[in-house]
Amino acid sequence: MAKIGIFTGTVYGNALLVAEEAQTVLEEQGHEVKVFEDPSLADWQAYSKDVVLIVTSTTGQGDFPDNIARLYVAVRDDLGYQPELRYGVIGLGDSSYDNFCGAGKTFDVTLQDQSAKRVGEVLLVDATEHPEPESVTSPWVESWGKLL
């Protein structure tokens, strides 16, 4: 089974709730999982040869929530090549905004540029269609965990 770090970017707590639900699902599959609510670069680097799951909402014009913004900048600017990292992304957003799930999409592009290996497809959850995101994210996490 995999060692998984779940890195959350949240403003109102939805992404953290999704991450905690994902932790439960993944642990039931036998994975070792830890959720990071205020993640640091050191936390990220502890999973450099393992698996990370990014669960982030989007603020403003496609921006990252404050609690994950510093991590994203550090990953982008300080790490570079990460070929051993496997990852997944769950983006939470509202399609009535121009930059729907912009933070999740941006993190995905950066990790692709750094040669990290995405497991499965990026999940983008629209709050206008799914006010309780766990109804969509939990089945996705269950499938994703089986790919590891």
C-alpha positions in Angstrom: 0.0 0.0 0.0 1.0 3.6 -0.5 2.2 6.4 1.8 0.0 9.4 0.9 0.2 13.0 1.9 -3.0 15.0 1.4 -2.2 18.7 0.9 -5.2 21.0 1.4 -6.0 24.5 0.2 -9.1 25.8 1.9 -10.9 29.0 2.7 -14.2 28.0 4.2 -13.3 24.4 5.1 -14.8 22.4 2.2 -11.4 21.3 0.9 -10.4 20.2 4.4 -13.7 18.2 4.8 -13.0 16.5 1.4 -9.4 15.7 2.4 -10.6 14.2 5.7 -13.2 12.1 3.9 -10.5 11.0 1.4 -8.2 10.0 4.3 -10.9 7.7 5.6 -11.5 6.1 2.3 -7.8 5.6 1.6 -7.1 4.2 5.0 -9.9 1.7 4.6 -8.0 0.5 1.5 -4.9 0.0 3.6 -2.9 3.1 2.7 -0.9 5.2 5.2 -2.4 8.7 5.0 -1.8 12.1 6.6 -3.7 15.3 6.0 -1.8 18.6 5.9 -4.0 21.7 6.6 -1.1 24.2 6.6 1.5 22.4 4.5 5.1 23.3 4.4 7.8 22.4 1.8 9.3 20.0 4.3 6.0 18.2 4.6 5.9 17.9 0.8 9.4 16.7 0.5 8.7 13.9 3.0 6.5 12.4 0.2 8.9 13.0 -2.7 9.2 9.3 -3.4 5.6 8.5 -2.5 2.2 9.9 -3.3 0.5 13.3 -2.8 -3.1 14.3 -3.2 -3.8 18.0 -3.6 -7.3 19.0 -2.6 -7.7 22.7 -3.1 -10.4 25.3 -3.6 -9.8 28.4 -5.7 -10.1 32.0 -4.7 -10.2 35.3 -6.5 -9.1 35.1 -10.1 -7.9 31.5 -10.0 -5.7 32.0 -7.0 -4.7 29.6 -4.2 -6.1 29.8 -0.7 -3.6 31.4 1.7 -2.9 28.1 3.5 -1.5 26.4 0.4 -0.2 29.4 -1.6 3.3 29.4 0.0 3.6 25.6 -0.6 2.7 26.0 -4.3 5.2 28.8 -4.8 7.9 26.8 -3.1 7.2 23.6 -5.1 7.2 25.7 -8.3 10.3 27.8 -7.6 12.5 25.5 -5.4 11.9 21.9 -6.4 12.0 21.6 -10.2 12.3 18.0 -11.4 10.2 15.5 -9.4 10.1 12.3 -11.5 9.6 10.0 -8.6 6.5 11.8 -7.2 3.1 10.4 -8.0 0.1 12.6 -7.4 -3.6 13.3 -7.8 -5.6 16.6 -7.8 -9.1 17.4 -6.7 -10.0 21.0 -7.5 -13.1 22.6 -5.9 -14.6 25.6 -7.6 -17.6 27.4 -8.9 -18.2 27.4 -12.7 -19.9 30.8 -12.5 -16.3 32.3 -12.1 -14.0 32.8 -15.1 -11.1 30.8 -13.5 -13.0 27.7 -12.5 -10.8 25.4 -10.3 -7.8 27.5 -11.3 -5.7 26.6 -8.3 -6.1 22.8 -8.9 -5.4 23.2 -12.6 -2.3 25.4 -12.0 -0.9 22.9 -9.5 -1.5 20.0 -12.0 0.3 21.9 -14.9 3.3 22.7 -12.6 3.7 19.1 -11.5 3.4 17.9 -15.1 6.1 20.4 -16.0 8.3 18.9 -13.2 7.9 15.4 -14.6 5.8 14.2 -11.7 3.5 11.3 -12.6 -0.2 12.0 -12.3 -2.3 9.0 -11.2 -5.7 9.1 -12.9 -7.5 12.2 -14.1 -7.8 15.6 -12.3 -11.2 15.8 -10.6 -12.9 19.3 -10.9 -15.9 19.7 -8.7 -18.4 22.5 -9.4 -20.1 23.8 -6.3 -23.1 25.0 -8.4 -23.8 21.3 -9.3 -22.5 19.6 -6.1 -23.0 21.7 -3.0 -21.8 18.7 -1.0 -18.6 17.8 -2.8 -18.0 14.5 -1.0 -20.8 13.0 -3.1 -18.5 13.3 -6.0 -15.0 13.2 -4.4 -15.5 10.0 -2.3 -16.2 7.7 -5.3 -13.3 9.3 -7.2 -10.9 8.8 -4.3 -12.0 5.2 -3.9 -11.1 4.6 -7.6 -8.0 6.6 -7.4 -6.7 4.7 -4.4 -7.0 1.4 -6.3 -4.7 2.8 -9.0 -1.8 3.2 -6.5 
